[in-house]
Amino acid sequence: MNTEVKGRVLILDNRLFKNKPGYARKGGEIDYVNIRRLFEKMSFEIATDEEDTTDLTSEEMFQAIKDETELEVHKHLSMFVLIIMSHGQTGDQILSHDNKWVKLGDIKHLLSASQFTAMKGKPKLIIIQACSGNRIDYGDTKNSSNDPINVQGAGSHTSLEENIASQDDQNSFLTSQLSQEQFDAESSYSENAEAAIPPRSLPNFEDIHLDSDDFFVMKASSDDYVSTRSLTHGSCFIRILVATFYKHACHRDLESLARIIQSRVRESSISRRKNGKKWLGGIVPVHQCTFTNGRKLYFFPEFPPVN
């Protein structure tokens, strides 16, 4: 990645929520300033002004992403970055200004190879600053509990044992059903393949781009767990992400950066308990990479990497 402008960054930042003053994400404005400045310093172009992508309804969030994907300029850029900061809940759902849950899967579809054709085969980085659930991770500390807590956006919960039993029953049914459907599909294909799909219509293996390819997703907390945010310093995840990128992005690949961030956020969250401060539990950010062919992403390939 060595183009003068590496790519564009779209920041969707929901800090206020309709008719819910208690949901206000105080300190979120600090995250916005820090992460915007980071990517500007790294030769990225910020897609819009702050007021245009702050406190968006679900429809406006989707439209902002769709409008961005239709820009011709992306054909000449090396990657795309989407940053979303809001409240979140289990199931990779993000809260919009009008209090509707937006699924991360629906957002990724808009950025997929079939939809975002200018970025087909190019890396797409998604950074999510939001809770991934309503559990607090006290781990194995004395008098700890992993029961769900009553936080903003929390829904009703059955016991963990009931959830597991229910899921096992559903998975058993789905497995048997899928096996039959798969058998039927394979039988049908075997009998009609030559007539239904001429060999010439199949692309070369190297030319196939799956919609799930070339994503790198970084989330502020593990599935089902909360993340934290300081009213004066912003969120722990964004603060450490920014500091890590400043220090190491010139010589480490993206996945190495994500592992450093994961470790440092975890250490920072645990250190509060060691130092006798009010402890809100540990936090472990997670990331997922679907870069094809084992590729690594270096923001500054002109500098020698560190092993």
C-alpha positions in Angstrom: 0.0 0.0 0.0 2.0 2.9 -1.2 -0.4 5.3 -3.0 -0.2 8.9 -1.9 -3.7 8.7 -0.5 -4.0 5.2 0.9 -7.8 5.2 1.1 -10.9 6.9 2.4 -12.3 6.6 6.0 -16.0 6.9 6.8 -16.7 7.6 10.5 -20.3 7.0 11.7 -20.5 8.3 15.3 -23.7 8.0 17.2 -23.5 9.9 20.5 -27.1 11.0 21.1 -30.2 8.9 20.9 -33.8 10.0 20.2 -35.9 10.5 23.3 -33.2 8.7 25.4 -31.0 11.3 27.1 -29.6 8.7 29.5 -28.0 6.9 26.5 -25.8 9.8 25.6 -22.2 8.6 24.9 -20.3 11.3 26.8 -16.6 11.2 25.9 -17.4 9.9 22.4 -16.3 13.2 20.9 -12.8 12.5 22.1 -12.7 9.2 20.3 -13.8 10.9 17.1 -11.1 13.6 17.3 -8.4 11.0 18.1 -9.2 8.4 15.4 -9.8 11.0 12.7 -6.5 12.7 13.4 -4.7 9.3 13.3 -5.9 8.4 9.9 -5.3 11.8 8.5 -1.7 11.5 9.7 -1.5 8.1 8.0 -2.4 9.7 4.6 -6.1 8.7 4.5 -8.8 10.9 3.3 -11.7 11.5 5.7 -15.0 11.0 3.8 -17.2 13.6 5.4 -17.3 16.4 7.9 -18.1 15.4 11.5 -21.6 16.9 11.5 -22.6 14.9 8.4 -22.0 11.5 9.9 -22.9 12.1 13.6 -26.1 10.8 15.2 -27.5 9.1 12.1 -30.8 7.1 11.9 -30.5 3.5 10.7 -31.6 4.6 7.2 -29.0 7.4 7.2 -26.3 5.0 8.3 -27.0 2.6 5.4 -27.3 5.5 2.9 -24.0 7.0 4.0 -22.2 3.7 3.4 -24.0 3.1 0.1 -23.2 6.6 -1.2 -19.5 6.1 -0.3 -19.3 2.8 -2.2 -20.6 4.4 -5.3 -17.8 6.9 -5.6 -15.5 6.3 -8.6 -12.4 7.5 -6.6 -12.2 4.1 -4.9 -11.0 2.5 -8.1 -7.7 4.3 -7.6 -7.3 3.7 -3.9 -5.7 0.8 -2.0 -8.2 0.2 0.8 -11.3 1.4 2.7 -11.9 2.0 6.4 -15.3 2.2 8.1 -15.4 3.2 11.8 -18.6 3.0 13.7 -19.0 4.2 17.3 -22.2 3.7 19.2 -24.0 1.4 21.7 -24.1 -2.3 20.8 -25.7 -5.6 21.8 -25.2 -9.3 21.4 -25.4 -10.5 17.8 -23.1 -7.8 16.3 -25.9 -5.1 16.4 -25.3 -1.4 16.6 -27.7 1.2 17.8 -28.7 4.0 15.5 -29.8 7.5 16.5 -33.5 6.5 16.1 -33.0 3.5 18.5 -33.0 0.8 15.8 -30.5 -2.0 15.8 -28.3 -2.2 12.7 -26.7 -5.6 12.0 -23.0 -5.7 11.2 -23.7 -8.4 8.6 -25.9 -6.0 6.7 -23.2 -3.4 6.8 -20.6 -5.8 5.5 -22.9 -6.8 2.7 -22.8 -3.2 1.4 -19.0 -3.4 1.4 -18.8 -6.9 -0.2 -17.2 -7.7 -3.5 -20.6 -7.9 -5.3 -21.7 -4.5 -4.0 -18.6 -2.5 -3.5 -17.0 -3.4 -6.8 -14.3 -0.7 -6.8 -12.9 -2.3 -3.7 -13.1 -5.9 -5.0 -10.0 -7.8 -3.9 -8.8 -4.9 -1.8 -8.7 -4.7 2.0 -11.7 -3.3 3.9 -11.1 -2.4 7.6 -14.0 -2.1 9.9 -13.5 -0.7 13.5 -16.4 -1.0 15.9 -16.4 0.9 19.2 -19.5 -0.5 20.9 -20.5 -3.1 23.5 -21.0 -6.6 22.2 -23.4 -7.6 24.9 -24.2 -6.8 28.5 -22.0 -9.1 30.5 -19.1 -7.9 32.6 -16.0 -10.1 32.5 -14.9 -10.5 36.1 -13.2 -13.8 35.2 -12.3 -16.1 38.1 -12.0 -13.3 40.7 -13.5 -13.9 44.1 -17.3 -13.1 44.4 -17.5 -12.5 40.7 -20.5 -13.2 38.5 -20.9 -13.5 34.8 -24.7 -13.0 35.0 -26.0 -10.4 32.6 -26.3 -6.9 34.0 -29.1 -4.4 33.4 -27.5 -1.9 31.0 -28.7 0.3 28.1 -30.1 -1.8 25.3 -30.1 -5.0 27.4 -32.9 -7.4 26.6 -34.3 -10.4 28.6 -32.1 -13.4 29.1 -32.7 -17.0 29.9 -30.1 -19.0 31.9 -27.0 -20.1 30.2 -28.0 -23.7 30.6 -31.3 -23.1 28.9 -29.6 -21.3 26.0 -27.2 -24.1 25.5 -29.9 -26.8 25.6 -32.1 -24.8 23.2 -29.2 -24.2 20.8 -28.3 -27.9 20.8 -31.8 -28.9 19.9 -31.9 -26.3 17.0 -28.4 -27.3 15.8 -29.4 -31.0 15.7 -32.5 -30.2 13.6 -30.6 -27.9 11.3 -27.8 -30.4 10.8 -30.2 -33.2 9.8 -32.2 -30.8 7.6 -29.0 -29.4 5.9 -27.7 -32.8 5.3 -30.8 -33.8 3.3 -30.9 -30.5 1.4 -27.2 -30.8 0.6 -27.8 -34.3 -0.6 -30.6 -33.2 -2.8 -28.6 -30.3 -4.2 -25.6 -32.5 -4.9 -27.8 -35.1 -6.6 -29.5 -32.5 -8.8 -26.1 -31.0 -9.7 -24.7 -34.3 -10.6 -27.5 -35.2 -13.0 -27.9 -31.7 -14.6 -24.5 -30.0 -14.4 -23.5 -30.2 -18.0 -26.9 -28.9 -19.3 -27.4 -26.3 -16.6 -24.0 -24.7 -16.4 -21.8 -24.6 -19.5 -18.1 -24.9 -18.5 -17.2 -21.6 -20.2 -19.4 -19.7 -17.7 -17.3 -20.7 -14.8 -14.6 -18.1 -14.0 -11.0 -19.0 -13.3 -10.3 -19.8 -9.7 -8.1 -16.7 -9.4 -10.9 -14.4 -10.6 -13.4 -15.5 -7.9 -14.1 -12.9 -5.1 -16.4 -14.0 -2.4 -18.5 -11.5 -0.5 -16.8 -12.5 2.7 -13.3 -12.0 1.3 -10.8 -9.2 2.3 -12.4 -8.0 5.5 -10.6 -7.1 8.7 -13.0 -6.4 11.6 -11.8 -5.0 14.9 -14.4 -4.9 17.8 -14.0 -3.2 21.2 -15.0 -6.3 23.2 -15.5 -10.0 23.0 -19.0 -11.3 22.1 -21.6 -10.8 24.8 -19.4 -8.5 26.9 -19.4 -4.7 27.5 -16.7 -2.2 26.6 -15.9 0.9 28.7 -15.6 4.6 27.9 -14.2 7.4 30.0 -16.1 10.7 30.1 -12.8 12.6 29.9 -10.5 10.3 27.9 -12.8 8.4 25.6 -13.0 4.7 25.2 -10.1 2.4 26.3 -10.2 0.5 23.0 -10.0 3.6 20.7 -7.4 5.3 22.9 -5.1 2.2 22.8 -5.7 1.6 19.1 -4.7 5.1 18.3 -1.5 4.9 20.4 -0.6 1.5 19.0 -1.0 2.6 15.4 1.1 5.7 16.0 3.9 3.7 17.5 3.9 0.5 15.4 2.0 1.0 12.1 5.2 1.9 10.3 6.7 -1.5 10.8 4.0 -4.0 11.7 1.2 -5.6 9.7 -2.4 -5.0 10.7 -3.0 -8.4 12.4 0.1 -7.8 14.5 -1.3 -4.4 15.5 -4.6 -6.0 16.4 -2.9 -8.5 18.7 -0.9 -5.8 20.4 -4.1 -3.8 21.0 -5.9 -6.8 22.3 -3.2 -7.5 24.8 -2.8 -3.8 26.0 -6.6 -3.2 26.4 -6.8 -6.4 28.4 -3.8 -5.3 30.6 -5.2 -1.8 31.0 -8.6 -3.1 32.1 -7.1 -5.5 34.6 -4.7 -2.9 36.0 -7.6 -0.9 37.4 -8.4 -3.7 39.8 -4.7 -4.1 40.8 -4.5 -0.4 41.5 -7.6 -0.5 43.8 -9.7 1.6 41.4 -13.4 0.9 40.7 -13.3 -2.2 38.5 -15.7 -2.6 35.7 -14.3 -5.9 34.6 -11.8 -7.0 32.1 -12.0 -6.2 28.4 -10.7 -8.3 25.5 -11.1 -6.8 22.0 -11.4 -9.2 19.2 -10.6 -9.2 15.5 -11.4 -11.3 12.4 -9.5 -11.4 9.2 -10.6 -12.9 5.9 -7.7 -11.6 3.7 -7.2 -14.1 0.9 -4.1 -16.1 0.2 -2.6 -15.4 3.6 -1.9 -11.8 2.7 -0.7 -9.3 5.3 -1.5 -5.6 5.3 1.3 -3.1 5.9 0.3 0.6 6.0 3.8 1.7 5.2 5.4 -1.1 3.0 8.4 1.2 2.3 9.7 0.6 5.8 11.3 -2.7 6.8 8.9 -4.9 8.8 9.6 -6.1 12.3 9.4 -9.9 12.8 
